[in-house]
Amino acid sequence: MRTVGLISLGCAKNRVDAEHILGGLAAHGFRIVEDPAQAEILIVNTCGFIRDAVEESIEEILLAARHKEQGRCRQLVVAGCLIKRYPDLPRELPEVDRFFGPEDLPRIARELGGEPTDRAPGGPLPRLLTQQPHSTYLKIADGCSNRCTYCTIPRIRGPFHSLAEDAMVAEARGLAERGVVELNLVAQDVTSYGLDRGDPGALARLLDRLAGIEGLRWIRLLYAYPRPFPPGVVERMAAGEKLLPYLDLPIQHIHPRILRAMGRRTTADEVRRVIDGLRERVPGLVLRTTAIVGFPGETDAEFEALLRFVEDVRFHHLGAFAYSPEEGTPAERLRPRVPRAVVQARLERLLEVQAGISLERNREFLGRSLEVLVEGRDDSGRAVGRTYGQAPEVDGLTVIEGPEADRAEAGSFVRARITDADLYDLTARVESP
């Protein structure tokens, strides 16, 4: 039985791909090893979204090549986004034996000589979870058709395409049977699910089917383009059952000229109406967003417009990024470029403003009794978990106190009252049953 190791880079969607690669390999008779030095076949699952990710991917490939030169590795494989963005890589990286793009994921194990399996065509791909077994991601679509001028995703992943509903439900059911209680739905734009097939009711229908799976307690929507939602979705979020009142709604910017230059298919007024409508209809809604500063030509006044919007809307969580000119994107040709020092100063100012807002938002939870999903123990040995308002990996944690906290197991839920709040984290005391 040949041994395979996998090094995976990038976002949650890439992690799902990596877990499907590992699941396929295991199903085809390969033995998975965690230590790359023990692998006869070494796979690097790459990310090519931004320059930093590209550089990290290349660095990992070169590090992996050392195992081929000096260790047990006999075959070096590169999978994922990088080959789609840079088709000339095979000539530039002769150390690599095989390249597979994102669309090749279902056949990687077979192409590497794996044993035949009896998996039915069109069914869910096998998946080997690599994180805590109680919370994971479900990728419901791939690609993107929004074509923002700064983004490489359409070039790498192609146009938006929804994944088959039956396969998504079957995969989710299998995850629940393995102990997953929180399912985070991801795509480049979750609110477009089904629209590419002319089916505006697809997302609500998928949510209903997922909510019917025994064992699943929390369902969360991540990466929603700021446009009106398909029919039925907001109503299901407002119902306060399995679909959590939490939404990641990336705005990127708010000034009209910058939005046009970014190719964003929405206006500042439309973004405002979407947010106001969601807050009116969904009690206790927690909103996360992302923003880009330093887009080519961004003036002080345009940055101030973004800052005022953030101060006014008061998102619970915000991720801010300095604009990165990505090779091959329309925005790369735009001028003038904002000086790096100015971009950094704006980034720091935006983050400082958001820090105060996040602290105020966290303090609004004081005294509330909430369900907390237990994650485990932190480095100090304290029990920690997450409320519905804390998405995995990107938001803060909730420190769990009280006699019952020591007995709380990862993957379980406890009812706790919020007793303290800081910039990122909450503290809660478990309530008596």
PLY file of the C-alpha trace (Angstrom):
ply
format ascii 1.0
element vertex 433
property float x
property float y
property float z
element edge 432
property int vertex1
property int vertex2
end_header
0.00 0.00 0.00
1.60 3.26 -1.14
1.78 6.17 1.27
0.54 9.65 0.37
1.01 12.95 2.15
-0.82 16.18 1.38
0.12 19.80 2.11
-2.84 22.13 1.65
-2.86 25.92 1.43
-5.52 28.59 1.10
-9.08 29.21 2.19
-11.92 27.08 3.52
-12.99 26.15 0.00
-9.47 24.86 -0.71
-9.60 22.84 2.49
-12.78 21.14 1.33
-11.02 20.26 -1.94
-8.05 18.90 0.02
-10.32 16.73 2.16
-11.97 15.35 -0.98
-8.54 14.57 -2.43
-7.60 12.71 0.74
-10.94 10.90 0.83
-10.51 9.80 -2.76
-7.00 8.57 -2.11
-8.07 6.58 0.95
-11.01 5.07 -0.96
-8.63 4.00 -3.74
-6.34 2.11 -1.40
-3.64 4.65 -0.55
-2.42 5.04 3.03
-2.49 8.65 4.23
0.44 9.86 6.33
0.70 13.18 8.17
4.49 13.43 8.00
5.57 14.46 4.47
8.90 12.72 5.05
7.04 9.37 5.19
5.16 9.85 1.91
6.03 8.07 -1.31
3.66 10.41 -3.13
3.54 14.01 -1.94
0.73 16.33 -3.04
0.74 20.11 -2.62
-2.78 21.54 -2.90
-2.14 25.13 -3.96
-3.89 28.48 -3.82
-3.43 31.08 -6.56
-5.92 33.72 -5.45
-3.48 36.50 -4.52
0.25 37.11 -4.85
1.05 36.10 -1.27
-0.78 32.79 -1.75
1.08 32.16 -5.00
4.43 32.81 -3.34
3.53 30.54 -0.41
2.45 27.79 -2.81
5.70 27.97 -4.78
7.71 27.91 -1.56
5.87 24.78 -0.37
6.39 23.07 -3.71
10.14 23.70 -3.54
10.25 22.48 0.06
8.35 19.36 -0.94
10.83 18.77 -3.77
13.54 18.27 -1.15
11.71 15.16 0.05
11.92 13.85 -3.49
15.65 14.54 -3.63
16.59 13.36 -0.16
13.72 11.27 1.26
11.15 8.61 0.46
9.12 10.67 -1.98
9.09 9.22 -5.49
6.38 11.37 -7.00
5.63 15.06 -6.45
2.15 16.22 -7.42
0.74 19.76 -7.54
-3.03 20.23 -7.40
-5.39 23.17 -7.16
-5.52 26.71 -8.46
-1.91 27.44 -9.34
-1.76 25.54 -12.63
-4.93 27.24 -13.84
-3.48 30.67 -13.21
-0.01 29.83 -14.54
-0.26 27.19 -17.30
3.51 27.38 -17.95
4.37 25.95 -14.52
5.29 22.47 -15.82
8.17 24.04 -17.75
9.24 26.20 -14.81
8.97 23.47 -12.17
10.50 20.31 -13.64
10.67 18.87 -10.11
6.91 18.27 -10.28
5.76 15.01 -11.87
2.02 15.72 -12.25
-0.24 18.77 -12.24
-3.99 18.69 -11.58
-6.36 21.66 -11.79
-9.44 22.15 -9.60
-11.66 20.40 -12.13
-9.46 17.29 -11.97
-10.19 16.60 -8.31
-12.47 13.53 -8.83
-9.85 11.68 -10.90
-6.63 12.40 -8.99
-6.59 9.11 -7.06
-7.35 7.09 -10.17
-4.72 8.90 -12.24
-2.13 8.17 -9.55
-2.80 4.45 -9.88
-5.33 3.87 -7.16
-7.40 0.74 -6.84
-10.88 0.70 -8.42
-13.84 1.60 -6.19
-17.57 1.02 -6.43
-18.54 4.67 -5.93
-21.61 5.50 -7.99
-21.07 8.22 -10.64
-22.55 11.55 -9.58
-22.59 10.66 -5.90
-20.73 12.64 -3.22
-16.96 12.43 -3.35
-15.34 10.65 -0.42
-14.04 13.08 2.17
-11.48 12.72 4.94
-11.93 15.39 7.61
-8.72 17.09 8.72
-10.07 19.45 11.38
-12.18 18.96 14.48
-14.94 16.50 13.60
-17.84 18.56 14.95
-17.60 21.59 12.63
-16.73 21.78 8.96
-17.46 23.44 5.62
-19.71 22.37 2.77
-18.83 23.87 -0.59
-22.09 24.29 -2.51
-20.78 25.97 -5.67
-17.57 26.75 -7.49
-16.34 29.53 -9.74
-17.70 33.06 -9.96
-19.51 35.13 -12.57
-19.33 38.50 -10.83
-15.97 39.30 -12.46
-14.73 41.96 -10.08
-11.79 43.66 -11.75
-9.30 42.82 -8.98
-10.18 39.13 -8.68
-8.52 36.07 -10.25
-11.22 33.54 -9.35
-13.16 33.54 -12.68
-9.91 32.94 -14.54
-8.91 30.13 -12.20
-12.23 28.49 -11.36
-14.39 29.54 -14.30
-17.94 30.89 -14.17
-20.20 30.27 -11.20
-21.71 26.79 -11.19
-23.89 25.29 -8.48
-23.01 21.82 -7.29
-25.69 19.14 -7.45
-28.24 19.45 -4.66
-28.59 15.70 -4.08
-24.81 15.30 -3.81
-24.61 18.19 -1.31
-27.33 16.67 0.86
-25.72 13.22 0.70
-22.35 14.69 1.69
-23.91 16.63 4.56
-25.72 13.52 5.78
-22.47 11.59 5.77
-20.75 14.37 7.71
-23.51 14.41 10.32
-23.18 10.65 10.74
-19.51 11.24 11.58
-20.34 13.75 14.30
-20.50 17.11 12.47
-22.99 19.38 14.25
-22.10 22.70 12.55
-22.09 23.04 8.78
-20.72 26.25 7.22
-21.86 26.68 3.63
-19.24 28.26 1.38
-18.97 29.39 -2.23
-17.70 32.49 -3.95
-21.30 33.71 -3.71
-23.69 31.48 -1.76
-26.72 33.62 -2.64
-26.29 32.73 -6.33
-26.82 29.03 -5.64
-29.21 27.67 -8.27
-29.48 30.94 -10.21
-27.08 29.63 -12.88
-29.65 26.88 -13.49
-32.59 29.28 -13.52
-33.77 27.99 -10.14
-34.14 30.90 -7.67
-35.68 28.63 -5.04
-32.70 26.27 -4.96
-30.92 27.76 -1.94
-34.03 27.76 0.26
-34.78 24.19 -0.80
-31.20 23.09 -0.06
-31.38 24.74 3.37
-34.62 22.91 4.14
-33.10 19.56 3.19
-29.97 20.23 5.24
-32.06 21.33 8.21
-33.85 18.00 8.07
-30.65 16.01 8.61
-30.57 14.44 12.04
-27.59 15.54 14.12
-26.95 18.86 12.39
-27.63 21.72 14.82
-26.13 24.81 13.19
-26.04 25.87 9.54
-24.18 29.05 8.62
-23.94 31.02 5.37
-20.55 32.46 4.42
-19.52 34.67 1.47
-22.80 36.22 0.32
-22.61 38.91 -2.37
-24.45 42.03 -1.08
-27.55 41.75 -3.24
-31.18 40.85 -2.44
-31.51 37.26 -1.28
-33.30 34.52 -3.20
-36.88 33.80 -2.06
-37.30 32.19 1.33
-33.74 32.43 2.63
-34.17 35.42 4.93
-37.39 33.96 6.31
-35.54 30.76 7.24
-32.77 32.75 8.90
-35.32 34.78 10.85
-37.07 31.62 12.06
-34.24 31.05 14.51
-33.97 27.31 13.99
-30.95 25.61 12.41
-30.02 28.40 9.97
-28.09 30.83 12.17
-28.74 34.59 12.14
-25.17 35.20 10.96
-24.01 36.34 7.55
-20.70 37.11 5.88
-21.53 39.92 3.44
-18.35 41.28 1.79
-18.82 44.89 0.67
-15.16 45.54 -0.41
-15.85 49.29 -0.70
-18.75 51.73 -0.69
-17.79 54.79 -2.73
-19.65 54.76 -6.09
-16.59 55.44 -8.26
-14.52 52.77 -6.53
-17.36 50.25 -6.78
-17.58 50.90 -10.52
-13.81 50.59 -10.94
-13.91 47.33 -8.97
-16.63 46.01 -11.25
-18.94 45.44 -8.29
-22.47 44.86 -9.53
-24.12 46.86 -6.81
-24.39 50.43 -5.59
-23.92 51.96 -2.16
-27.68 52.49 -1.84
-28.37 48.86 -2.75
-25.86 47.63 -0.17
-27.48 49.81 2.46
-30.97 48.54 1.57
-29.83 44.92 1.76
-28.26 45.42 5.20
-31.22 47.41 6.55
-33.66 44.83 5.21
-31.76 41.95 6.78
-31.59 43.68 10.16
-35.28 44.51 10.11
-36.28 40.92 9.36
-33.68 38.86 11.25
-33.60 39.37 15.04
-30.11 39.32 16.55
-28.38 39.25 13.15
-24.57 39.22 13.28
-22.85 40.61 10.18
-19.27 40.09 9.04
-17.80 41.93 6.06
-14.53 42.57 4.24
-13.15 45.76 2.73
-10.25 46.60 0.43
-8.28 49.82 0.92
-5.84 51.39 -1.49
-7.59 50.42 -4.73
-5.97 52.29 -7.66
-6.97 55.92 -7.63
-8.62 55.81 -4.20
-8.59 59.34 -2.84
-8.66 60.47 0.78
-12.31 61.43 0.34
-13.22 58.03 -1.09
-11.50 56.25 1.77
-13.32 58.53 4.23
-16.61 57.48 2.63
-15.77 53.84 3.35
-14.75 54.71 6.91
-17.99 56.63 7.55
-20.04 53.74 6.21
-18.29 51.27 8.53
-18.82 53.62 11.48
-22.48 54.02 10.60
-23.37 50.40 9.83
-21.34 48.94 12.72
-20.55 45.45 11.49
-19.81 42.95 14.23
-16.73 41.66 12.41
-14.66 43.15 9.59
-11.63 41.89 7.72
-9.64 44.64 5.96
-7.08 44.09 3.22
-4.61 46.22 1.32
-5.24 46.12 -2.41
-2.95 43.68 -4.21
-2.43 44.17 -7.98
-2.91 40.66 -9.35
-1.31 39.71 -12.64
-3.80 39.33 -15.46
-6.68 41.19 -13.79
-8.19 44.35 -15.32
-7.42 46.33 -12.15
-3.71 45.63 -12.52
-3.64 48.14 -15.39
-5.39 50.89 -13.44
-3.49 54.00 -12.38
-2.54 55.85 -10.32
-1.42 53.38 -7.69
-1.86 54.54 -4.10
1.55 54.80 -2.37
2.21 51.81 -0.13
2.68 53.97 2.97
-0.70 55.63 2.38
-2.38 52.25 1.92
-0.88 50.97 5.16
-1.95 54.07 7.07
-5.52 53.73 5.77
-5.58 50.03 6.62
-4.46 50.70 10.18
-7.00 53.47 10.61
-9.86 51.31 9.35
-8.86 48.45 11.65
-8.59 50.84 14.59
-12.09 52.16 13.97
-13.46 48.64 13.60
-11.74 47.55 16.82
-13.84 50.04 18.78
-17.00 48.93 16.99
-16.27 45.24 17.57
-15.74 45.88 21.27
-19.07 47.72 21.51
-20.80 44.97 19.56
-19.36 42.28 21.81
-20.51 44.17 24.91
-24.06 44.07 23.57
-24.01 40.33 24.33
-23.40 40.91 28.06
-26.08 39.26 30.16
-27.50 37.23 27.29
-28.02 33.49 27.64
-26.72 31.73 24.51
-25.92 28.29 23.23
-22.17 27.77 22.96
-20.62 25.10 20.77
-17.68 23.71 22.72
-14.45 23.64 20.71
-12.11 22.17 23.32
-9.37 23.72 25.46
-7.11 26.70 24.80
-3.39 26.80 25.58
-4.18 27.68 29.19
-6.44 24.67 29.60
-9.66 26.71 29.69
-12.77 25.39 27.99
-13.56 27.47 24.88
-16.32 27.50 22.33
-18.25 29.71 19.95
-21.65 31.36 19.97
-23.77 31.69 16.84
-22.09 35.06 16.28
-18.59 33.60 16.01
-17.77 31.77 12.80
-14.90 29.27 12.93
-11.36 30.55 12.36
-12.26 34.15 11.45
-14.04 35.42 14.57
-13.28 35.26 18.27
-13.95 32.57 20.86
-16.03 32.29 24.01
-14.23 31.26 27.20
-16.51 28.93 29.17
-16.48 29.11 32.96
-18.25 27.32 35.80
-18.06 23.85 37.36
-19.69 22.25 34.33
-17.09 23.74 31.97
-14.48 21.14 32.88
-16.84 18.38 31.81
-17.84 20.00 28.51
-16.63 17.95 25.58
-15.70 19.26 22.13
-18.70 19.10 19.85
-21.26 19.46 22.63
-23.49 22.46 23.30
-23.86 24.27 26.62
-26.21 27.04 27.62
-24.17 29.88 29.10
-24.66 33.51 30.13
-22.22 36.08 28.76
-20.37 37.70 31.67
-17.51 39.58 29.99
-16.53 40.86 26.56
-13.33 42.17 25.04
-12.28 43.17 21.55
-12.35 39.66 20.10
-13.59 37.18 22.72
-16.45 36.64 25.12
-16.56 35.00 28.53
-19.60 32.97 29.57
-20.65 31.02 32.64
-22.48 27.75 32.14
-26.03 27.91 33.46
-27.40 25.16 35.66
-29.68 22.75 33.79
0 1
1 2
2 3
3 4
4 5
5 6
6 7
7 8
8 9
9 10
10 11
11 12
12 13
13 14
14 15
15 16
16 17
17 18
18 19
19 20
20 21
21 22
22 23
23 24
24 25
25 26
26 27
27 28
28 29
29 30
30 31
31 32
32 33
33 34
34 35
35 36
36 37
37 38
38 39
39 40
40 41
41 42
42 43
43 44
44 45
45 46
46 47
47 48
48 49
49 50
50 51
51 52
52 53
53 54
54 55
55 56
56 57
57 58
58 59
59 60
60 61
61 62
62 63
63 64
64 65
65 66
66 67
67 68
68 69
69 70
70 71
71 72
72 73
73 74
74 75
75 76
76 77
77 78
78 79
79 80
80 81
81 82
82 83
83 84
84 85
85 86
86 87
87 88
88 89
89 90
90 91
91 92
92 93
93 94
94 95
95 96
96 97
97 98
98 99
99 100
100 101
101 102
102 103
103 104
104 105
105 106
106 107
107 108
108 109
109 110
110 111
111 112
112 113
113 114
114 115
115 116
116 117
117 118
118 119
119 120
120 121
121 122
122 123
123 124
124 125
125 126
126 127
127 128
128 129
129 130
130 131
131 132
132 133
133 134
134 135
135 136
136 137
137 138
138 139
139 140
140 141
141 142
142 143
143 144
144 145
145 146
146 147
147 148
148 149
149 150
150 151
151 152
152 153
153 154
154 155
155 156
156 157
157 158
158 159
159 160
160 161
161 162
162 163
163 164
164 165
165 166
166 167
167 168
168 169
169 170
170 171
171 172
172 173
173 174
174 175
175 176
176 177
177 178
178 179
179 180
180 181
181 182
182 183
183 184
184 185
185 186
186 187
187 188
188 189
189 190
190 191
191 192
192 193
193 194
194 195
195 196
196 197
197 198
198 199
199 200
200 201
201 202
202 203
203 204
204 205
205 206
206 207
207 208
208 209
209 210
210 211
211 212
212 213
213 214
214 215
215 216
216 217
217 218
218 219
219 220
220 221
221 222
222 223
223 224
224 225
225 226
226 227
227 228
228 229
229 230
230 231
231 232
232 233
233 234
234 235
235 236
236 237
237 238
238 239
239 240
240 241
241 242
242 243
243 244
244 245
245 246
246 247
247 248
248 249
249 250
250 251
251 252
252 253
253 254
254 255
255 256
256 257
257 258
258 259
259 260
260 261
261 262
262 263
263 264
264 265
265 266
266 267
267 268
268 269
269 270
270 271
271 272
272 273
273 274
274 275
275 276
276 277
277 278
278 279
279 280
280 281
281 282
282 283
283 284
284 285
285 286
286 287
287 288
288 289
289 290
290 291
291 292
292 293
293 294
294 295
295 296
296 297
297 298
298 299
299 300
300 301
301 302
302 303
303 304
304 305
305 306
306 307
307 308
308 309
309 310
310 311
311 312
312 313
313 314
314 315
315 316
316 317
317 318
318 319
319 320
320 321
321 322
322 323
323 324
324 325
325 326
326 327
327 328
328 329
329 330
330 331
331 332
332 333
333 334
334 335
335 336
336 337
337 338
338 339
339 340
340 341
341 342
342 343
343 344
344 345
345 346
346 347
347 348
348 349
349 350
350 351
351 352
352 353
353 354
354 355
355 356
356 357
357 358
358 359
359 360
360 361
361 362
362 363
363 364
364 365
365 366
366 367
367 368
368 369
369 370
370 371
371 372
372 373
373 374
374 375
375 376
376 377
377 378
378 379
379 380
380 381
381 382
382 383
383 384
384 385
385 386
386 387
387 388
388 389
389 390
390 391
391 392
392 393
393 394
394 395
395 396
396 397
397 398
398 399
399 400
400 401
401 402
402 403
403 404
404 405
405 406
406 407
407 408
408 409
409 410
410 411
411 412
412 413
413 414
414 415
415 416
416 417
417 418
418 419
419 420
420 421
421 422
422 423
423 424
424 425
425 426
426 427
427 428
428 429
429 430
430 431
431 432
